Amino acid sequence: MQEFRVLNGRSADIGWLFKMAWRDSRRSRSRLLLFISAIVVGIAALVAVYAFKDNLLRDIDNQAKELTGADLILDTRKPVSKKAQAMLDTLGDERSSERSFASMLYFVKNQGSRLVQVRALEGGYPYYGVIETTPAAAASRFRNERRALVDRTVMLQYNAKAGDSIKVGALTFEIAGALDKAPGQTGLSSTVAPIVYIPLKYLEATGLTKIGSRIQYKYYFKYKNPSQVDRVLKKIQPVVDKEGLDTETVESRKADTGRSFRDVNRFLSLSGFIALLLGCIGVGSAIHVYIGEKLNSIATLRCLGVKASEAFLIFLIQIAFIGLIGAVIGSFLGTAVQFVLPAVLKDFIPVELTMQVSWPAIGQGLVLGLVIAILFALPSLLAVRRISPLNALRRSFERSAGAADPLKWLVYLFIVLFVLGFAWLQMGGWMEASMFTGGVLLAFLLLFAVSKLLMWLLRGALPDAVSYLWRQGFANLYRPNNQTMVLTVAIGLSTLFIATLFFVQGILINRVTISSGANQPNMVLFDIQPEQKEGIAQLTRAHHLPVMNQVPIITVRIEEMNGRTAADLAAADSAANQEPKKADADQGPQSRPGSGMGRGEPSQRAFRGELRVTFQDTLTAAEKVIKGKWHGKVGRDGIVYVSLEENYARGIRAEIGDKIVFNVQGMLIPTVLGSIREVNWSRMQTNFRVVFPKGVLEEAPQFHVLMTRVSGDEASAKYQGAVVRSFPNVSVLDLKLILKVLDELLSKISFVIRFMAAFSMLTGWIVLISSVLTSKAQRLQESLLLRTLGASRNQILVITAVEYLFLAVVATGAGMLLALGGSWALAKFVFAASFNPPVWPVILFFLVISAMVVVTGVLSSRSALKR
């Protein structure tokens, strides 16, 4: 007995504890590894996401200059003043200008037409990186002659080649070459808005710069010493603010690009974390049963003089090592899996990805796996401290005589805080993290309650008329060593997560399938000048197409709200920021001028950017007044009552009765907010945030939008060609093409969702196997006893199948109900959409998951049938 020596009150050395942990694990090593395999999947998912994020941010950092193409960019939606232009001419050591706008591109040879993003360029931009073309010389040749660069995908679509002619507006250009890639361009952007470059000096001759044209003006600057940029920005800030210029630098582009992928990374991280949580539930439950089976061994050690704390450390060392092994395996798999994500997301990413091993991601995975293994095993491990030596003789009494352990509740608190903290790290906000943690906790508690209710009902309400085999199968759900709770929670949460992702995907798809109805328009014509309005309508009817909607659009800016201008708010905020803290404390936040918290104090957002508005005398089918009174015409009193969309009104802090002064191409028009509307943006028609009544804007500079429906590609091509030839300034948006691109986009997003959901599905399956194998010894003993009493293999098979069938039906059904409820809440409160769950996918989910549970349970119990 030297191996299990009596310690006579002396403490065991750490080496002996490790040796005992190793020796005790020999009989259970395979089962411990299976317990931790669920963590392997979750760690693999998280390491893959972390590594992808690290590589992406590194490439964005390294390629930031190529993304921007210049040290400083200024852009605006309107021409700058002469004073501002004089200031721009002094900036930078090298300068370039660009005008960009949407327009129709007409291929002369095959008479095809396509809406593109025209960029009229002058100067040596880009200063960092290159415009990639085929042939390579085309990038420089087009700048000084009447030539153009056309997006490669568009040239392939219309079978065009270098040397062919295209028309942009009223001017014909020779194609210098195919545009392969421009700075900051992604595969998705080139598909939705393909780019065509032309020299800026030919822009006026195209006739596309008329009043009402939506042109973006960009100015690029390169500095020999880029560190001057911040100092220059501070110097020119007053002019920038006055002219409404937006600024962009290498650093700001780097931050914006990284921020644009933050939500994607958060979603992927949370998906992996949910898979990890499912594994944690399986580990915690499996360790609970594992420690229960070790009670006799622990009691024997206690009789030989091992202290309770030392017995606790022996099993803690086991779990820690197995958790570390699982984390290492998961990190290795995650590093391999990360190479799958760029292949799917490359069209959304404006940089060239160079995937490599991310040691920080691996380090996070190792730490996370070790912490989770220990944390979720602690509630069961703590029971080891309270096992008495008498347990070897009086096990049943000793197990039932213990009092509540406060340390166990402290561990539960740490688990909740861990989930909350990790969710906060992914979401960046305590409110979102709290909602996520609360949702997971609520789902867990509901599924736990369902499992307890199920066991209680079966124990007391099972009819005597039920056959013996069914009674025995139902009894398996509440007898000792049952896995009802762990399987109900694991299967229910897996079902909840996967089904919710599927339903949310359906909600998003329904919101963008806007032209599927037979009466919905699928083609939009815009930039129609007032004198072209009737001609376009006649041309549309001549092609036997309906004029479904035709509205005027005017560009305006908000000049004042309740007597406050943007300058007033900026000055008030500056003064408020300089006040002593004591003044803030004495006055309170509502008393400070410019705080934006009092009645009638507008948001600075109201003065940013231009607005596209219209005028009408009646509400459309997509609009409903929810506050105030609708005014369709200017009354006899001359007061102009405008209507705002509800979300926009809330964003600028506008309320009924507020006085708003609009700047309409230099003319100031005072108005009063008369109504607030609810707008159904998913309805395919022209919707506006601001609507004027008739009788005030009819003479303002404007352009018109016409909507129609075209059936068939041939009719669409003929109609678009006719519009481009007769009205070259009018742009045509084919919504069928947009929907095709959206369909491809959603397919890729769906793949990512299914890819991450597969981790949860795999985790749930592993938890199921590990939970079944946990009670395999108990199953074997009971099956042998039944065989001794004369039960056949088929009868034992039926008993096992009944148990897992009933468990699968209850757990999967509970998970589906939670998914339906959660998806309804997301649809109503987050997406503001209706939720109509598809019947057949719901049934299919239910049947597939239930069948998987039954088959896995029966196959895992096969060895008991062979004895």
N, C-alpha and C positions, 0 to 999 in steps of 0.2 A: 504493500500500500504506500510505497514511497512516492508514487506519482501523485496520490491524493493525501499528502501528509497532513497530520493534525497540526494546526498552526499555534494552538495553545495561546490564543489572544494576540499573537504577533501579527503585524500587517504583512501581507504578501508583497514581494517586490514586483515592479512593473513587468519585468521579463517573464515572471511566472504567470501573470495575468494574460499576456499575449500568447504564451504557450498553451494555456488552458482554452483560450478562445479558439486557437487553431485546432486543437484536438477535439473540442466539442463540436466544431463545425464539420468534421469529416463525414459524419453520417448524413448531414443535411445540406451539404454544399450545393448540390444541384438545385434543391428547392429554394435556397436563399438566392441563388443567381436568377431563378425564374421570378422570384419576388421583385428583384431589382430591375428586371428587363423592361418593366413598364416605364421606369425612370429613364432607361436608355433611349426609348423612343422620344420622350419629351425633351431630354437634353439634346438629342440629335436635331430636333426641330429648332430649338432655340439657338444652338451653335450655328446652324445653317443660316438663320436669319441674322444673327449678330455678325457673322463673318461677311455676309453679303453687304450689310450696312457699312461695316468698316472699309471694305474694298471700294464701295460706291463713294463714300465720303473722301477717301484718299484720292480716287481718280478725279472727283470734282475739284478737290484742292489743287491737284497737279495740273488740271486742264482748265482752270478757271479763266485764264487769259484767252485760251482758244474759244471758250464759250462766249465770252464778251466780244472779243475781236478788237477791243480798244481799251484805253485806260479810263476814259470818261465818255458817257453817252447821255445826251439830253434829248428828250422827245416830248412832243406835244401834239394835240389834235387840231390845232389852228395855226395859221401863219404867225410868225413872231413879228413884233413891231420893229421899226427901223433902229430904234435905240438898242433893242435886244440883239438885233442882227449885228450891229456894230460891236457889241460886247462879245458875241460869239466869234467874230473874226479875229479877236485878240487871244483866244484860248488855244492852248496846245502848240506843239511844235509841228504837228501834221494834222490836217483836218479833212473830213469827208462829210458828205450830205446824202440823205436818202429820203425818198418819198415812197410810202407803201400804201396800198389800197387794194380792195377786192375788185376784180374786173373779169370780163369774159375774154378768153383766148380763143381765136378762130384760126383753124388750120386751113390754109387756102387750098392745098392739094386735095384733101379728102372731105373738106367742108364740115369737119367736126368742130365742136365748141365745148369749152370746159371753163368753169369758174376757177380762177387762180388768184394767188396773192402776187401782185405786181410790185416789184421793188425797183424804183428808178434810182440808180447809184451814180455818185460822182466822187472821185478821189481814190485814194489807195486802200480803202477799207477792204478786207480786214487787215489790221496791223499785226495781229497774232493769229496763227493758224492760216489756212488757205480755203478758198472756195474750190472744192474738188469738182473737176469736170472731165468729160470725155469728148474730144481729146483734151489733154492737160493745158494746151496753149489757149483754149477757148476762154479761160478765166481772165486772161489779159486782153485778148483780141476784141472782145465785145465792147469794151469800155469806150473806145474812140470811134467806132463806126456804128452804123444803124444795124446792129446785130443784137441777138438776145440769147440768154441761157435759159433753157426750158427743163423743168424737172424731169428726171429720167423716167419715172413711172408714167407720167403723162405722155411722153414721147413713145413709150412702148404701147400704151393704150391706144394711141391714134396712128401707130405705125409711121411715125415721123423720124427723120434723120437730119444730120447736119447738112445745111444748104437749103432745106425747105423754107418756105415762107409762112409767117404767121401774121395775124392782124391783132394789134392791141389798140382798141379804140379805132381811130380813123387812119392809123399809120401802119404800114407793113414793115416787118423786120425779117431779116434772114437769121435762121437758127445757127448760132456759132458752135454750139455743142450741147451735150446733155449735162444738166446739173446733178451731180452725185450727192453732194452734201455741202451745206452752208453752216457757218458758225451758229451753234445753239440749236440746230435742227435735229429733230428726232424722226424715226420711221413713221410714227403716228401723225406728226404734224405735216409731213410731206404727203401723206395720204389724204388727210382732211383738207389741208390748204397748201397745195403744191405751189412752189415758188417759181416765178419767172423774173429774171434780171434784165433790165434794159438801161441804156445810158440816160442819165438825168436830163441831159440837154435836149432830148427828143420828147420829153414828157408833155410840154405845152402843145406840141403838134398832134398829139393823140386825141386832144379834145376831151380828156377825162378829168380836167381840173375845174369844172364848172361849179358854181355856187351850190352848196348842198352835198357835194362829193365828200365822202368820209375818208380823208387823207391823213395819214400819220406822218409827222415830220420828225426825222431823226438826224442828230448831229454827232459825229464820232470824232474823238480827239485822242492823239497819241503824244505822250510826253517823254522826252529823253530821260527825265528823272521822275518816275511815277510817284515818288513820295510827295510830290507837290500837289497831288490831286485833292487831298483833304483840305489843304490850305486854300486852294483855289475855290473849292466849293463853299467854304465859309465866306469868302470875299464876295462871291456872286450870288449868295443866297437871297438878298432882297429882290434882285431882278428875277431870279428863278421863281420866287413866290408870286411876284406880281404878274408874270407871264403865264403862270400855271404849268411850268416845265417840270417834267419828271426827270430825276437823275438816276444814273446807274453807274456803278464802278465795278472793278473786278471783285472786290470784297463783298459788295452787296449782291452781285450775281451769284457768288459762291454761297452766300447765306440763303438766298431765295431758292436756289436749286436744291440745296440740302433740305430746306424746309418743305419743299413740294413733295419730297419722298418720305417725310416724317410720318404722315398718316398711313402710308403703305407699310412702313416698317412697324408701326404700332399694331396694325391689324395682324401682320404676320407673327409678331412677337406674342400677342395675346392668344392667337390660335395655338402656337406652340406651348404657351403657358397653360392653357386649358388641357391640352394633352398631358402635360406634366402633372397637373392637379389630379387628373383621373388616375395616373400612375401612383400618386401619393396616397390616394384613397385605397388602392389595392395593396400598396406596401404596408400601410398602417393596419389594415384588417388582417393581412397575412401574418404580420409579425405578432399580432394579438393571439392568433391561433397557435403560432409557432412557440411563443412563450408559454401558452397553456400546456402544450405537450412536454415542455421542459421542466414542469414544476417538480416532478420527482427527482430529476437530476440536481436541480437547484437546492431542494431540501436536503439531499444527500451531502452536497458540498457544505451546506450550513452545519450539518451534524459533524462534519470533519473539521470544523473550525473556521471556515471561510466567512468573512464578514458580509453583511447584506450589501454594503457599498461595493465590495470587491466582486460579489456575484453580479451586481448591476454592471460593473465595468467590463466584466468578461463578455457579456452579451452586447454591450455598447461598442466594444472593439470589433466584434463580428459585424455588426450593422454598419459601422463606419467604413470598414475595409470593403464590404460588399458594395456600399454606396459609392465609394471611390472607384471601384472597378467598373460599376455601371456608368459613372460619369466619364471615365476614360473611353469606354467603348462608345458611349453616346457622342462624345466630342469628335472621335475619329469618324463616325458615320456622318455627323453633321458637317464636318469639313468636306466630305465627299459630296453630300447632298447640295451644298451651296452652289455647285456648278450647274445645277438644274435651273435655278431661279433666273440667272441672266438670260438664258435662252428664251424664257417666256416674257421677261420684262424689258428686253433690249429695245423694243419699239418705243417705250416710254422714256428711255434714258438718253439724255443729250451728250453723254460722254462715252468714250471707248472704255469698256470694262476690262480690267486686267485682274482676273481672279487669282488669288494666292492664299496661302495658309495665314489665317489671322490668329496670332497667339493670344491677343487680348480676349477674343471670343472663346478660344479654348480654355483660357484661364477662368473666365466667367462660368463656363459650363462645368468645369471641375468643382469650383467652389459651390455653385448652385446645387449640383448633384449630391455633394457631401452634406450640405446643410439640410436639404430636403429629406434625405434618407434618415438622418438622425432626428430631425424635428418631428417627422410624422411617425417615427417608431417610438418616440419617447413616451407617449401615453401608455403604451403597453409595457415598455421597459421599466417604467417607474414601479410597476407592480412587483418586480423582482426584489426591490428593497424591503418589501413587507412580508416576504415568505419566511416563515419560522421553521426551525429545525423539526418542530413537531409535525410539520406538514407531511413529512415522510410517513407518519403513522396515522395522522388525523387530517387527511387532505380535505375532505368535504367540509369539516367543521372550520378549519383554518381559512378556507377560501371564502366562506360566507360571513366570517366574523369581523372582517376588516371595516374600518370606518372610511369616510370619504377622504381622498388625498388632495389637499389644496394645491400641491405642486402640479397635479394633473390638470387642474383648471387653469393654472398659470401657463402651462404648455399650450393648452387650447387657445388662450389669449394670444400667445406668441404666434401661433399658426395663423390666426385671423390677421394680426398685424403684419405678418410676413406677406400674406396675399395682398393686403391693402398697399403695403410699400412697393411690392413688385408691380402691381397695377399702376401705381402712381408713376413709377419710373418709365413705364411704357406710354402712358397717356399724358403725362405732364400736368395734370390738374387733379386736385383732391376731390372735387365734385364728381368727375368722371370715374376716378378710381374707387370712390366710395360707392357709386352706383353699381359698378362692375362687381366689387366685392360683396355688396349687399345682394346682388342678383345671384351670384354663385352660392352664397350662404343660404339664401332663401330656397334655391333649388335643392341644395343638399338637405336642408331641414324638411322640406316637403317630401322628398323621396325617402328620407329616414322615417318620417311619420307614416308614409304609406307602407313601408316594410314592417313596422311595428304593428300597425293596424291589421295588416294581412296575417301576421302570426297570431294575433289575438283572436281574430275572427275564426281562423282555422282551428285553433285550439278549443274554442268553446261553442262554435256554431256549425260544425261539420255534421250533416245528417247521418243517422245510423244506416239509412238505406243504401249509402254509397258502397260499391264493391270493395273488397279487401285491398286489391291492388291500388285502387285510386286513393283509399284511405291511407295506405302506407306511403304513397307518393306525396300526399298532402302533409302527412306527419313529418316528412323529411324537412319541411320548411320551417318547423318551429322546435325541433328536437335539439339537443346539445350538438355543438360543432356545425350548426347550420350556416349556410352562406347567404341567407335571404337578404340581410341588410347590405352587405358589401356588393352583391350582384345587383340588387335593386338600385343602389346609388350609382354604381359604375355604368350599368347598362342605361339607366335613365338619363344620366348626364351626357353620355355619348350620344344617345338619341336626341336629346335636347339640343346639343351643339350642332350636330350635323344637319338636323331638320331645320333649325333656325337659319343657318347659313343658306340652305336651299330656298327657304321661303323669302328671305331678304333679297336674294339674287332675283327671284321671280318678281318681287315688288319693283326693284330697280329696272328690270327689263320692261315691265309693263309701263313704266313711266316714260320710257324713250321710244316705244313702238307707237309713234304718234300718227303715222299715215297709213296704218293698216286698214282702217275703215274705208268702205266704198265711197262715203261721202266726205272724206277728209282730203284737203288739198295736199299735193305732193310736189308742188313746184312753186317757188317764190321768185318774183322779179322785183328788184329794188334799184335805187338810184334813178328812178323815173322822174324826169323834169316835168314841171306843170304843163308845159306846152306839148309834151309827149303823152300825156295821160290818155287822151281819147284815141290817139293813134295806136298805142299799145293795146288798149281794150278792143279796138276793131281788128287788129292783127290776131289777137287771141281768139275772138269769135270766128274769124275767117278760117282758122284751123279746127273749127268745131270743138273748141274747148270752153268751159264755163269760166266766167269772171266771178270767182267765189268771194273775193274780198279785195277792196281797193281803198287804201287809207292814206292820208297825208302824214308826213313826219317832219317835225321842226326841231332844230337843235337849239337848246336853251341852257342857261346856267342860273342858279339861284344867287341873287345879289344880296338880299337881306331877308332875315326872318325876325319878325317882331322888333324891327329897328336895329337889329344886331347884324354886323357884317363879319366876314372871316377875320379881318384885321382887328375888329373889336374883341373877338374871342381870343385871338392870339395874344393881344396886349393884356387882357384880363388874366389869362392863364399865366403869363410871364410875371405879372405883378403878384398874383397869388402864390406863385412858387418862391418869391422872394420875401414873403411875409414871415415874421418870426413864428415859430411853432406855438408860442403862447397865444398869439392872436388867433391861430386856427382853433386852439382849444377853447378860447373864450367865445368865439363866434359860432363854432360848429360848422360842418361842411356845407350846409344849405345856405349859409349867409354869405359865403365868399362869392364875389362876382366872377363869372366865367366858369364856375364849377360845373355848370350844366345840369345841376340837380334840382333847380327850382322850376316853377311853372313858366312856360314860355321861353326858357333858355335852350336854344337850338344846339345840335351837335355840329362839330366842325366838319363832319362827314357831309353835311348838306351842301357845303361850298366846294367840294372836291369834284372835279370832272364835269363833263357836259351830260345833259339829259336829252334823250329822244322822246318827244311828246307828240300828242295828236290832239285833235279837237273833234267832238262828236256830240250829237244831241240825244242819243239813246244809249243805254247799256248794251253790251254784247252778251251772247249766251254764256261767256266764260266769266262774267262779272256779276257781283252782287254787293249792294251797299249794306255795310254792317254798322255804320255809324254816320250820323249826320243826315243831310238831305241832298239828293242828286239835283243838279242844275244843268240842264242841257243847253240853255241859251242865256246870253247876258240879259239881265232884267232891265226894266226901265230906269232903275236907280244907277245903272252903269257899273255896279259892283261885279267883278269877275270872280265867280266861285269855282275853284278847281277841286279835283278829286285825286287823292293819293292812294296807292296800293298799301295795304295794311302793314306789311313787313317794312316797306320803305318808310312809311310814316313813323313807325316805331324806331327805326334806325336813326332818323334825323330828329327825333323827339318832337314831332309835330302833332298838334291836337286841333280838334274842331274849333274854328274861329281864329286860328293863327293867321297873321298877316305875312304874306310871302311876296317878295318882289323878284320877278324873273327878268333876266337879261336876254332879250331875243335879238340876236345879231346887232347889239348896241342900243336897242330901244328897251327902256325899263317899263315893265308892265306890273302894276300893283294888283295883287289878288288876295282872296280870303279862302282858307281851307274850308270847303263846304261839306265834303263827304269823304269817307274812307271806304275803300272797296276791298272785297276778297276776290282774288283773281285765280282762276284755274290755269296755271302755267302749262300744264301738260296738254291742254287742248290746243290743237294745231290751228292757230290764228294769230293775228298781230295783237299782242297784249302790251300794255304800257304801265309804267309806274306812276306817271302823271298824265291826267287827261284834262284838257281845257274845254269849256263850253264853246258852242258856235257863236260867232259874232265878234271875235277878237284877233284870231291868228290867220284869217283867210289870206291876208296880203303879205304875210311874213315869208321870207325865203324858205323854200321847202322842197322836198322830193317825195315821191309816192311809192308805195309798195302794192303790188298786185299778186294775188294768190289764185292758182288754178290747179286743176287735176288733169294729168296726162296719163293715158293708159297705153303701155307698150313702149319699148325702146325706140322703135322706128319713128313713131309719132313724136316722141320726145326730142330726138335728134333733128327732125325737120323743123320743129317749132323753135328750138334753141338757135339753129342756124339762121332762121328767118329773123329772129329778134336781133342777133348780132349784126347781121347785114344791114338791117334797117335802122337799128338804134344801137350803135356800137358802145355807147356809154352805159347802157342798161346791163346789169348783172343778173344772171339767172342761177338760182340755187336749186339743184335737183336733190330733193329730199330722199329719193330712193337710193342715191349714191351715198348720202350721209348715213342712212339706215344700214346700208351694207357695211360701211366702215364700223358703225357702232356694233353691229352683230359680230364682226371679227374681234373688236375690242372686248366685248362682253365674253366672247368665247375664251379669250386669254385670261381675263379676270376670273371666269368660272373655273378654269383649270387651276389657277393659283388657290382659289377657295377650296376646290376638291382636293388639291394636293395637300394643303394644310389640314383639312378635315380628315384625310386618310390617316394622319398621325393619331388623331383622337380615336378613330375607328380601330386602328391597330392596337392602341393602348387599351381600349375597352376589351378587345379580344384577349390580349395578354393577361389583363386583370381577371377576366373570366377563367382562363386556364389555370392561373396561379391559385385562384380562390377554390376551384374544383379540386386541384391537387392538394390543397392544404388539408382538406378533410378526407383525403384518399384512404388513409389508414383506417379512419372510422368507418368509411364506406366498405372497405374490404372486410372488416370484422362483421359488420351487419349482414353483408351479402353471404359470407361463409355461414353465419348462423341461420340465415334463411335457407341456404342450400342444405344444411344439416337437417332442418325441419321439413325438407321435401320440396322447396321452391325450385322451379325450373329456371333455366337461363332466360327464357322469354319473359317469365313473370318478373324477374329482377330487372330486365330491360324495360318493361312497361312501367314499373315503379319509378325507375330513374327518369324515364321520358316524361311521365306525368309531372314529376317534381319540376323539371326544367321548363316544361311547356307552360305550366301555370305561372312560374316565376317570370318567364320571358314575356308572357302576355301582360302581366301586371306592370313590370318595369318598363317595357317598351311603350305600353299605353300611357303610363304616367309621363314618360319623357316626351311623347308626342303631344299630349295635352299642354304641358309646360311650353313646348316649342310653339304651339299654336297661339297660346296666350301671349308669350313674349313677342312673337312676330306681329301680332295684332297691335300691341302697345308700340312697337317700333314704327309700324306703318302709320299709326294715328298721331303719335307725339313727336316723332323724329322726321319721317319722310312726308307727313301730311298727305297720305295716299290711302285709298281703300285697300282692304285686305280680303282677298277671296282665295282661300287656300285650294289648290288643285286636289281633287278627290283621289284620283288614281295614284299619284306619287305618294300621298299620305298612306294609302293602303299598302303600296309596294314597300315603303320604308318599314311599316309595321310587320309585314310578313317576312321580309328578308332578315331583319334584325332578330325577330323571334326565332326563325329557323336556324340562324347562326348560333343562337344560345343553346337551343335544343341539341343540335348536332354536336357542338363542342362538348356539352355536358355528357352526352351519351358516349362519345368517343373517348373522353378522358376517363370514363369509368369502365372501359373495356376489360382492364386487367382483373377487376373484381368478378367479371362474368366468367373468366376462364378457370377460376379456382374451384 
